[in-house]
Amino acid sequence: MPAYNEMYLALFRATEKAANILIEAQQKMRGTLHLRIGYGAKARYNQK
């Protein structure tokens, strides 16, 4: 019989690791995205 508790814990740890990777990537990209947008793109967006 499979050890469901161990399988659950492994799945939970993998999910938490994946979420942490996504959060870290988002935090790294915040500065890069702001630099790429620039003032011209913001001005065109705000004209709508």
PyMOL Python script that loads the backbone (N, CA, C, O; Angstrom):
from pymol import cmd

cmd.read_pdbstr("""\
ATOM      1  N   MET A   1       0.848  -1.187   0.000  1.00  0.00           N
ATOM      2  CA  MET A   1       0.000   0.000   0.000  1.00  0.00           C
ATOM      3  C   MET A   1       0.887   1.241   0.000  1.00  0.00           C
ATOM      4  O   MET A   1       1.836   1.323   0.779  1.00  0.00           O
ATOM      5  N   PRO A   2       0.582   2.213  -0.875  1.00  0.00           N
ATOM      6  CA  PRO A   2       1.417   3.419  -0.958  1.00  0.00           C
ATOM      7  C   PRO A   2       1.360   4.243   0.329  1.00  0.00           C
ATOM      8  O   PRO A   2       0.368   4.236   1.058  1.00  0.00           O
ATOM      9  N   ALA A   3       2.430   4.930   0.571  1.00  0.00           N
ATOM     10  CA  ALA A   3       2.496   5.805   1.741  1.00  0.00           C
ATOM     11  C   ALA A   3       1.933   7.168   1.333  1.00  0.00           C
ATOM     12  O   ALA A   3       2.666   8.045   0.877  1.00  0.00           O
ATOM     13  N   TYR A   4       0.628   7.329   1.505  1.00  0.00           N
ATOM     14  CA  TYR A   4      -0.043   8.538   1.044  1.00  0.00           C
ATOM     15  C   TYR A   4       0.472   9.786   1.752  1.00  0.00           C
ATOM     16  O   TYR A   4       0.559  10.851   1.141  1.00  0.00           O
ATOM     17  N   ASN A   5       0.805   9.669   3.004  1.00  0.00           N
ATOM     18  CA  ASN A   5       1.307  10.824   3.734  1.00  0.00           C
ATOM     19  C   ASN A   5       2.620  11.317   3.124  1.00  0.00           C
ATOM     20  O   ASN A   5       2.815  12.521   2.956  1.00  0.00           O
ATOM     21  N   GLU A   6       3.511  10.394   2.795  1.00  0.00           N
ATOM     22  CA  GLU A   6       4.777  10.774   2.171  1.00  0.00           C
ATOM     23  C   GLU A   6       4.557  11.372   0.789  1.00  0.00           C
ATOM     24  O   GLU A   6       5.219  12.342   0.420  1.00  0.00           O
ATOM     25  N   MET A   7       3.633  10.803   0.023  1.00  0.00           N
ATOM     26  CA  MET A   7       3.329  11.340  -1.304  1.00  0.00           C
ATOM     27  C   MET A   7       2.753  12.749  -1.194  1.00  0.00           C
ATOM     28  O   MET A   7       3.117  13.635  -1.968  1.00  0.00           O
ATOM     29  N   TYR A   8       1.866  12.953  -0.243  1.00  0.00           N
ATOM     30  CA  TYR A   8       1.272  14.267  -0.036  1.00  0.00           C
ATOM     31  C   TYR A   8       2.344  15.289   0.327  1.00  0.00           C
ATOM     32  O   TYR A   8       2.366  16.392  -0.219  1.00  0.00           O
ATOM     33  N   LEU A   9       3.238  14.920   1.256  1.00  0.00           N
ATOM     34  CA  LEU A   9       4.283  15.844   1.674  1.00  0.00           C
ATOM     35  C   LEU A   9       5.241  16.182   0.525  1.00  0.00           C
ATOM     36  O   LEU A   9       5.674  17.326   0.388  1.00  0.00           O
ATOM     37  N   ALA A  10       5.564  15.191  -0.285  1.00  0.00           N
ATOM     38  CA  ALA A  10       6.437  15.435  -1.443  1.00  0.00           C
ATOM     39  C   ALA A  10       5.759  16.381  -2.426  1.00  0.00           C
ATOM     40  O   ALA A  10       6.398  17.292  -2.953  1.00  0.00           O
ATOM     41  N   LEU A  11       4.479  16.172  -2.673  1.00  0.00           N
ATOM     42  CA  LEU A  11       3.725  17.040  -3.580  1.00  0.00           C
ATOM     43  C   LEU A  11       3.638  18.458  -3.026  1.00  0.00           C
ATOM     44  O   LEU A  11       3.799  19.431  -3.763  1.00  0.00           O
ATOM     45  N   PHE A  12       3.382  18.570  -1.727  1.00  0.00           N
ATOM     46  CA  PHE A  12       3.286  19.886  -1.099  1.00  0.00           C
ATOM     47  C   PHE A  12       4.620  20.627  -1.194  1.00  0.00           C
ATOM     48  O   PHE A  12       4.647  21.817  -1.509  1.00  0.00           O
ATOM     49  N   ARG A  13       5.719  19.934  -0.926  1.00  0.00           N
ATOM     50  CA  ARG A  13       7.042  20.572  -1.000  1.00  0.00           C
ATOM     51  C   ARG A  13       7.362  21.031  -2.417  1.00  0.00           C
ATOM     52  O   ARG A  13       7.897  22.122  -2.611  1.00  0.00           O
ATOM     53  N   ALA A  14       7.038  20.208  -3.404  1.00  0.00           N
ATOM     54  CA  ALA A  14       7.289  20.567  -4.799  1.00  0.00           C
ATOM     55  C   ALA A  14       6.445  21.774  -5.212  1.00  0.00           C
ATOM     56  O   ALA A  14       6.923  22.655  -5.927  1.00  0.00           O
ATOM     57  N   THR A  15       5.199  21.811  -4.763  1.00  0.00           N
ATOM     58  CA  THR A  15       4.320  22.942  -5.067  1.00  0.00           C
ATOM     59  C   THR A  15       4.847  24.223  -4.431  1.00  0.00           C
ATOM     60  O   THR A  15       4.852  25.282  -5.059  1.00  0.00           O
ATOM     61  N   GLU A  16       5.285  24.121  -3.192  1.00  0.00           N
ATOM     62  CA  GLU A  16       5.835  25.282  -2.495  1.00  0.00           C
ATOM     63  C   GLU A  16       7.113  25.772  -3.177  1.00  0.00           C
ATOM     64  O   GLU A  16       7.333  26.977  -3.299  1.00  0.00           O
ATOM     65  N   LYS A  17       7.944  24.848  -3.616  1.00  0.00           N
ATOM     66  CA  LYS A  17       9.183  25.215  -4.314  1.00  0.00           C
ATOM     67  C   LYS A  17       8.862  25.943  -5.622  1.00  0.00           C
ATOM     68  O   LYS A  17       9.481  26.957  -5.943  1.00  0.00           O
ATOM     69  N   ALA A  18       7.895  25.418  -6.369  1.00  0.00           N
ATOM     70  CA  ALA A  18       7.497  26.039  -7.632  1.00  0.00           C
ATOM     71  C   ALA A  18       6.952  27.446  -7.393  1.00  0.00           C
ATOM     72  O   ALA A  18       7.279  28.371  -8.136  1.00  0.00           O
ATOM     73  N   ALA A  19       6.137  27.610  -6.378  1.00  0.00           N
ATOM     74  CA  ALA A  19       5.586  28.933  -6.060  1.00  0.00           C
ATOM     75  C   ALA A  19       6.697  29.900  -5.684  1.00  0.00           C
ATOM     76  O   ALA A  19       6.671  31.059  -6.097  1.00  0.00           O
ATOM     77  N   ASN A  20       7.671  29.444  -4.910  1.00  0.00           N
ATOM     78  CA  ASN A  20       8.783  30.304  -4.527  1.00  0.00           C
ATOM     79  C   ASN A  20       9.630  30.711  -5.727  1.00  0.00           C
ATOM     80  O   ASN A  20      10.123  31.838  -5.780  1.00  0.00           O
ATOM     81  N   ILE A  21       9.804  29.812  -6.688  1.00  0.00           N
ATOM     82  CA  ILE A  21      10.543  30.139  -7.912  1.00  0.00           C
ATOM     83  C   ILE A  21       9.809  31.218  -8.691  1.00  0.00           C
ATOM     84  O   ILE A  21      10.430  32.159  -9.186  1.00  0.00           O
ATOM     85  N   LEU A  22       8.488  31.089  -8.805  1.00  0.00           N
ATOM     86  CA  LEU A  22       7.698  32.097  -9.527  1.00  0.00           C
ATOM     87  C   LEU A  22       7.737  33.449  -8.824  1.00  0.00           C
ATOM     88  O   LEU A  22       7.840  34.482  -9.485  1.00  0.00           O
ATOM     89  N   ILE A  23       7.656  33.458  -7.512  1.00  0.00           N
ATOM     90  CA  ILE A  23       7.709  34.707  -6.751  1.00  0.00           C
ATOM     91  C   ILE A  23       9.068  35.372  -6.927  1.00  0.00           C
ATOM     92  O   ILE A  23       9.149  36.584  -7.126  1.00  0.00           O
ATOM     93  N   GLU A  24      10.123  34.589  -6.854  1.00  0.00           N
ATOM     94  CA  GLU A  24      11.473  35.136  -7.015  1.00  0.00           C
ATOM     95  C   GLU A  24      11.661  35.727  -8.414  1.00  0.00           C
ATOM     96  O   GLU A  24      12.237  36.805  -8.561  1.00  0.00           O
ATOM     97  N   ALA A  25      11.181  35.029  -9.431  1.00  0.00           N
ATOM     98  CA  ALA A  25      11.284  35.530 -10.803  1.00  0.00           C
ATOM     99  C   ALA A  25      10.499  36.826 -10.967  1.00  0.00           C
ATOM    100  O   ALA A  25      10.966  37.753 -11.628  1.00  0.00           O
ATOM    101  N   GLN A  26       9.324  36.898 -10.377  1.00  0.00           N
ATOM    102  CA  GLN A  26       8.507  38.108 -10.467  1.00  0.00           C
ATOM    103  C   GLN A  26       9.219  39.280  -9.805  1.00  0.00           C
ATOM    104  O   GLN A  26       9.216  40.390 -10.338  1.00  0.00           O
ATOM    105  N   GLN A  27       9.821  39.046  -8.659  1.00  0.00           N
ATOM    106  CA  GLN A  27      10.523  40.114  -7.961  1.00  0.00           C
ATOM    107  C   GLN A  27      11.734  40.596  -8.749  1.00  0.00           C
ATOM    108  O   GLN A  27      12.030  41.791  -8.761  1.00  0.00           O
ATOM    109  N   LYS A  28      12.437  39.676  -9.406  1.00  0.00           N
ATOM    110  CA  LYS A  28      13.598  40.061 -10.223  1.00  0.00           C
ATOM    111  C   LYS A  28      13.174  40.874 -11.441  1.00  0.00           C
ATOM    112  O   LYS A  28      13.881  41.791 -11.858  1.00  0.00           O
ATOM    113  N   MET A  29      12.017  40.536 -12.012  1.00  0.00           N
ATOM    114  CA  MET A  29      11.583  41.178 -13.246  1.00  0.00           C
ATOM    115  C   MET A  29      10.910  42.530 -13.030  1.00  0.00           C
ATOM    116  O   MET A  29      10.762  43.290 -13.987  1.00  0.00           O
ATOM    117  N   ARG A  30      10.505  42.850 -11.825  1.00  0.00           N
ATOM    118  CA  ARG A  30       9.808  44.117 -11.592  1.00  0.00           C
ATOM    119  C   ARG A  30      10.619  45.305 -12.092  1.00  0.00           C
ATOM    120  O   ARG A  30      10.083  46.159 -12.798  1.00  0.00           O
ATOM    121  N   GLY A  31      11.874  45.375 -11.749  1.00  0.00           N
ATOM    122  CA  GLY A  31      12.716  46.477 -12.196  1.00  0.00           C
ATOM    123  C   GLY A  31      12.913  46.470 -13.694  1.00  0.00           C
ATOM    124  O   GLY A  31      12.888  47.526 -14.326  1.00  0.00           O
ATOM    125  N   THR A  32      13.110  45.296 -14.275  1.00  0.00           N
ATOM    126  CA  THR A  32      13.334  45.184 -15.707  1.00  0.00           C
ATOM    127  C   THR A  32      12.102  45.631 -16.482  1.00  0.00           C
ATOM    128  O   THR A  32      12.227  46.335 -17.484  1.00  0.00           O
ATOM    129  N   LEU A  33      10.933  45.240 -16.043  1.00  0.00           N
ATOM    130  CA  LEU A  33       9.716  45.610 -16.763  1.00  0.00           C
ATOM    131  C   LEU A  33       9.478  47.111 -16.718  1.00  0.00           C
ATOM    132  O   LEU A  33       9.054  47.698 -17.713  1.00  0.00           O
ATOM    133  N   HIS A  34       9.745  47.739 -15.580  1.00  0.00           N
ATOM    134  CA  HIS A  34       9.560  49.181 -15.484  1.00  0.00           C
ATOM    135  C   HIS A  34      10.508  49.908 -16.427  1.00  0.00           C
ATOM    136  O   HIS A  34      10.135  50.924 -17.014  1.00  0.00           O
ATOM    137  N   LEU A  35      11.715  49.408 -16.578  1.00  0.00           N
ATOM    138  CA  LEU A  35      12.670  50.037 -17.484  1.00  0.00           C
ATOM    139  C   LEU A  35      12.254  49.863 -18.935  1.00  0.00           C
ATOM    140  O   LEU A  35      12.457  50.768 -19.743  1.00  0.00           O
ATOM    141  N   ARG A  36      11.681  48.726 -19.280  1.00  0.00           N
ATOM    142  CA  ARG A  36      11.275  48.471 -20.659  1.00  0.00           C
ATOM    143  C   ARG A  36      10.076  49.310 -21.067  1.00  0.00           C
ATOM    144  O   ARG A  36       9.974  49.707 -22.228  1.00  0.00           O
ATOM    145  N   ILE A  37       9.174  49.587 -20.148  1.00  0.00           N
ATOM    146  CA  ILE A  37       7.969  50.337 -20.487  1.00  0.00           C
ATOM    147  C   ILE A  37       8.332  51.753 -20.905  1.00  0.00           C
ATOM    148  O   ILE A  37       7.882  52.206 -21.958  1.00  0.00           O
ATOM    149  N   GLY A  38       9.114  52.455 -20.131  1.00  0.00           N
ATOM    150  CA  GLY A  38       9.529  53.808 -20.472  1.00  0.00           C
ATOM    151  C   GLY A  38       8.374  54.786 -20.424  1.00  0.00           C
ATOM    152  O   GLY A  38       7.215  54.395 -20.284  1.00  0.00           O
ATOM    153  N   TYR A  39       8.701  56.048 -20.541  1.00  0.00           N
ATOM    154  CA  TYR A  39       7.670  57.080 -20.442  1.00  0.00           C
ATOM    155  C   TYR A  39       6.801  57.172 -21.681  1.00  0.00           C
ATOM    156  O   TYR A  39       5.618  57.495 -21.570  1.00  0.00           O
ATOM    157  N   GLY A  40       7.345  56.902 -22.855  1.00  0.00           N
ATOM    158  CA  GLY A  40       6.558  56.986 -24.083  1.00  0.00           C
ATOM    159  C   GLY A  40       5.400  56.006 -24.086  1.00  0.00           C
ATOM    160  O   GLY A  40       4.283  56.368 -24.455  1.00  0.00           O
ATOM    161  N   ALA A  41       5.649  54.789 -23.687  1.00  0.00           N
ATOM    162  CA  ALA A  41       4.600  53.775 -23.667  1.00  0.00           C
ATOM    163  C   ALA A  41       3.539  54.129 -22.622  1.00  0.00           C
ATOM    164  O   ALA A  41       2.348  53.917 -22.851  1.00  0.00           O
ATOM    165  N   LYS A  42       3.963  54.661 -21.487  1.00  0.00           N
ATOM    166  CA  LYS A  42       2.996  55.050 -20.466  1.00  0.00           C
ATOM    167  C   LYS A  42       2.113  56.185 -20.966  1.00  0.00           C
ATOM    168  O   LYS A  42       0.904  56.189 -20.732  1.00  0.00           O
ATOM    169  N   ALA A  43       2.718  57.145 -21.652  1.00  0.00           N
ATOM    170  CA  ALA A  43       1.945  58.266 -22.176  1.00  0.00           C
ATOM    171  C   ALA A  43       0.905  57.794 -23.200  1.00  0.00           C
ATOM    172  O   ALA A  43      -0.238  58.250 -23.179  1.00  0.00           O
ATOM    173  N   ARG A  44       1.301  56.882 -24.096  1.00  0.00           N
ATOM    174  CA  ARG A  44       0.356  56.363 -25.091  1.00  0.00           C
ATOM    175  C   ARG A  44      -0.770  55.578 -24.421  1.00  0.00           C
ATOM    176  O   ARG A  44      -1.923  55.652 -24.847  1.00  0.00           O
ATOM    177  N   TYR A  45      -0.437  54.832 -23.378  1.00  0.00           N
ATOM    178  CA  TYR A  45      -1.454  54.042 -22.666  1.00  0.00           C
ATOM    179  C   TYR A  45      -2.449  54.946 -21.949  1.00  0.00           C
ATOM    180  O   TYR A  45      -3.645  54.656 -21.923  1.00  0.00           O
ATOM    181  N   ASN A  46      -1.964  56.037 -21.370  1.00  0.00           N
ATOM    182  CA  ASN A  46      -2.840  56.930 -20.599  1.00  0.00           C
ATOM    183  C   ASN A  46      -3.723  57.798 -21.479  1.00  0.00           C
ATOM    184  O   ASN A  46      -4.640  58.436 -20.962  1.00  0.00           O
ATOM    185  N   GLN A  47      -3.491  57.853 -22.778  1.00  0.00           N
ATOM    186  CA  GLN A  47      -4.310  58.665 -23.667  1.00  0.00           C
ATOM    187  C   GLN A  47      -5.671  58.057 -23.935  1.00  0.00           C
ATOM    188  O   GLN A  47      -6.565  58.750 -24.418  1.00  0.00           O
ATOM    189  N   LYS A  48      -5.850  56.792 -23.637  1.00  0.00           N
ATOM    190  CA  LYS A  48      -7.127  56.110 -23.939  1.00  0.00           C
ATOM    191  C   LYS A  48      -8.281  56.676 -23.183  1.00  0.00           C
ATOM    192  O   LYS A  48      -9.409  56.207 -23.334  1.00  0.00           O
TER     193      LYS A  48
END
""", "prot")
cmd.dss("prot")
cmd.show_as("cartoon", "prot")
cmd.util.cbc("prot")
cmd.orient("prot")
